[in-house]
C-alpha cells in the first residue's frame, strides 16, 4: 500500500509544484 500511496501522491505534488512555479514571480 505504501508504494501505491507514493504513486498516487506523485501527480499530486507535481501539480502543486507546477502551480507554485506558475504563481511564483520568476
PDB file with one MODEL, atoms N, CA, C and O in Angstrom:
MODEL        1
ATOM      1  N   UNK A   1       0.840  -1.216   0.000  1.00  0.00           N
ATOM      2  CA  UNK A   1       0.000   0.000   0.000  1.00  0.00           C
ATOM      3  C   UNK A   1       0.877   1.269   0.000  1.00  0.00           C
ATOM      4  O   UNK A   1       0.508   2.291  -0.578  1.00  0.00           O
ATOM      5  N   UNK A   2       2.013   1.182   0.643  1.00  0.00           N
ATOM      6  CA  UNK A   2       2.907   2.348   0.731  1.00  0.00           C
ATOM      7  C   UNK A   2       3.307   2.788  -0.673  1.00  0.00           C
ATOM      8  O   UNK A   2       3.254   3.975  -0.995  1.00  0.00           O
ATOM      9  N   UNK A   3       3.700   1.845  -1.493  1.00  0.00           N
ATOM     10  CA  UNK A   3       4.125   2.177  -2.866  1.00  0.00           C
ATOM     11  C   UNK A   3       2.955   2.800  -3.626  1.00  0.00           C
ATOM     12  O   UNK A   3       3.123   3.773  -4.362  1.00  0.00           O
ATOM     13  N   UNK A   4       1.783   2.229  -3.435  1.00  0.00           N
ATOM     14  CA  UNK A   4       0.593   2.740  -4.139  1.00  0.00           C
ATOM     15  C   UNK A   4       0.345   4.192  -3.728  1.00  0.00           C
ATOM     16  O   UNK A   4       0.035   5.042  -4.562  1.00  0.00           O
ATOM     17  N   UNK A   5       0.486   4.455  -2.446  1.00  0.00           N
ATOM     18  CA  UNK A   5       0.222   5.813  -1.933  1.00  0.00           C
ATOM     19  C   UNK A   5       1.217   6.787  -2.564  1.00  0.00           C
ATOM     20  O   UNK A   5       0.842   7.879  -2.991  1.00  0.00           O
ATOM     21  N   UNK A   6       2.470   6.386  -2.619  1.00  0.00           N
ATOM     22  CA  UNK A   6       3.509   7.257  -3.177  1.00  0.00           C
ATOM     23  C   UNK A   6       3.194   7.543  -4.646  1.00  0.00           C
ATOM     24  O   UNK A   6       3.322   8.674  -5.115  1.00  0.00           O
ATOM     25  N   UNK A   7       2.785   6.503  -5.356  1.00  0.00           N
ATOM     26  CA  UNK A   7       2.477   6.675  -6.779  1.00  0.00           C
ATOM     27  C   UNK A   7       1.304   7.627  -6.954  1.00  0.00           C
ATOM     28  O   UNK A   7       1.267   8.417  -7.898  1.00  0.00           O
ATOM     29  N   UNK A   8       0.363   7.546  -6.050  1.00  0.00           N
ATOM     30  CA  UNK A   8      -0.835   8.391  -6.158  1.00  0.00           C
ATOM     31  C   UNK A   8      -0.489   9.832  -5.775  1.00  0.00           C
ATOM     32  O   UNK A   8      -1.088  10.780  -6.283  1.00  0.00           O
ATOM     33  N   UNK A   9       0.466   9.979  -4.891  1.00  0.00           N
ATOM     34  CA  UNK A   9       0.841  11.329  -4.451  1.00  0.00           C
ATOM     35  C   UNK A   9       1.767  11.992  -5.482  1.00  0.00           C
ATOM     36  O   UNK A   9       1.874  13.217  -5.528  1.00  0.00           O
ATOM     37  N   UNK A  10       2.417  11.190  -6.287  1.00  0.00           N
ATOM     38  CA  UNK A  10       3.355  11.720  -7.289  1.00  0.00           C
ATOM     39  C   UNK A  10       2.687  12.819  -8.125  1.00  0.00           C
ATOM     40  O   UNK A  10       3.193  13.941  -8.157  1.00  0.00           O
ATOM     41  N   UNK A  11       1.582  12.537  -8.794  1.00  0.00           N
ATOM     42  CA  UNK A  11       0.911  13.553  -9.621  1.00  0.00           C
ATOM     43  C   UNK A  11       0.396  14.715  -8.768  1.00  0.00           C
ATOM     44  O   UNK A  11       0.270  15.841  -9.248  1.00  0.00           O
ATOM     45  N   UNK A  12       0.106  14.432  -7.522  1.00  0.00           N
ATOM     46  CA  UNK A  12      -0.420  15.489  -6.635  1.00  0.00           C
ATOM     47  C   UNK A  12       0.670  16.529  -6.368  1.00  0.00           C
ATOM     48  O   UNK A  12       0.470  17.722  -6.597  1.00  0.00           O
ATOM     49  N   UNK A  13       1.793  16.076  -5.895  1.00  0.00           N
ATOM     50  CA  UNK A  13       2.877  17.028  -5.564  1.00  0.00           C
ATOM     51  C   UNK A  13       3.380  17.693  -6.837  1.00  0.00           C
ATOM     52  O   UNK A  13       3.824  18.840  -6.809  1.00  0.00           O
ATOM     53  N   UNK A  14       3.309  16.978  -7.942  1.00  0.00           N
ATOM     54  CA  UNK A  14       3.768  17.561  -9.212  1.00  0.00           C
ATOM     55  C   UNK A  14       2.874  18.725  -9.607  1.00  0.00           C
ATOM     56  O   UNK A  14       3.349  19.775 -10.040  1.00  0.00           O
ATOM     57  N   UNK A  15       1.575  18.524  -9.450  1.00  0.00           N
ATOM     58  CA  UNK A  15       0.617  19.583  -9.824  1.00  0.00           C
ATOM     59  C   UNK A  15       0.804  20.783  -8.893  1.00  0.00           C
ATOM     60  O   UNK A  15       0.740  21.935  -9.324  1.00  0.00           O
ATOM     61  N   UNK A  16       1.034  20.497  -7.619  1.00  0.00           N
ATOM     62  CA  UNK A  16       1.215  21.584  -6.643  1.00  0.00           C
ATOM     63  C   UNK A  16       2.473  22.385  -6.990  1.00  0.00           C
ATOM     64  O   UNK A  16       2.478  23.616  -6.957  1.00  0.00           O
ATOM     65  N   UNK A  17       3.518  21.662  -7.318  1.00  0.00           N
ATOM     66  CA  UNK A  17       4.782  22.336  -7.644  1.00  0.00           C
ATOM     67  C   UNK A  17       4.590  23.182  -8.903  1.00  0.00           C
ATOM     68  O   UNK A  17       5.098  24.299  -8.999  1.00  0.00           O
ATOM     69  N   UNK A  18       3.860  22.640  -9.849  1.00  0.00           N
ATOM     70  CA  UNK A  18       3.635  23.369 -11.101  1.00  0.00           C
ATOM     71  C   UNK A  18       2.892  24.674 -10.798  1.00  0.00           C
ATOM     72  O   UNK A  18       3.217  25.731 -11.337  1.00  0.00           O
ATOM     73  N   UNK A  19       1.901  24.573  -9.934  1.00  0.00           N
ATOM     74  CA  UNK A  19       1.116  25.762  -9.583  1.00  0.00           C
ATOM     75  C   UNK A  19       2.012  26.767  -8.865  1.00  0.00           C
ATOM     76  O   UNK A  19       1.928  27.973  -9.098  1.00  0.00           O
ATOM     77  N   UNK A  20       2.866  26.250  -7.993  1.00  0.00           N
ATOM     78  CA  UNK A  20       3.751  27.130  -7.233  1.00  0.00           C
ATOM     79  C   UNK A  20       4.691  27.868  -8.188  1.00  0.00           C
ATOM     80  O   UNK A  20       4.918  29.070  -8.048  1.00  0.00           O
ATOM     81  N   UNK A  21       5.225  27.141  -9.144  1.00  0.00           N
ATOM     82  CA  UNK A  21       6.162  27.752 -10.100  1.00  0.00           C
ATOM     83  C   UNK A  21       5.428  28.769 -10.968  1.00  0.00           C
ATOM     84  O   UNK A  21       5.972  29.823 -11.297  1.00  0.00           O
ATOM     85  N   UNK A  22       4.203  28.451 -11.332  1.00  0.00           N
ATOM     86  CA  UNK A  22       3.437  29.356 -12.199  1.00  0.00           C
ATOM     87  C   UNK A  22       3.057  30.628 -11.428  1.00  0.00           C
ATOM     88  O   UNK A  22       3.003  31.718 -11.997  1.00  0.00           O
ATOM     89  N   UNK A  23       2.795  30.468 -10.129  1.00  0.00           N
ATOM     90  CA  UNK A  23       2.407  31.628  -9.313  1.00  0.00           C
ATOM     91  C   UNK A  23       3.632  32.431  -8.892  1.00  0.00           C
ATOM     92  O   UNK A  23       3.558  33.646  -8.709  1.00  0.00           O
ATOM     93  N   UNK A  24       4.768  31.734  -8.738  1.00  0.00           N
ATOM     94  CA  UNK A  24       5.993  32.415  -8.300  1.00  0.00           C
ATOM     95  C   UNK A  24       6.388  33.484  -9.326  1.00  0.00           C
ATOM     96  O   UNK A  24       6.445  33.197 -10.521  1.00  0.00           O
ATOM     97  N   UNK A  25       6.656  34.693  -8.876  1.00  0.00           N
ATOM     98  CA  UNK A  25       7.054  35.772  -9.791  1.00  0.00           C
ATOM     99  C   UNK A  25       8.491  35.586 -10.265  1.00  0.00           C
ATOM    100  O   UNK A  25       9.407  36.203  -9.722  1.00  0.00           O
ATOM    101  N   UNK A  26       8.691  34.750 -11.262  1.00  0.00           N
ATOM    102  CA  UNK A  26      10.046  34.464 -11.728  1.00  0.00           C
ATOM    103  C   UNK A  26      10.606  35.687 -12.456  1.00  0.00           C
ATOM    104  O   UNK A  26      11.741  35.656 -12.930  1.00  0.00           O
TER     105      UNK A  26
ENDMDL
END
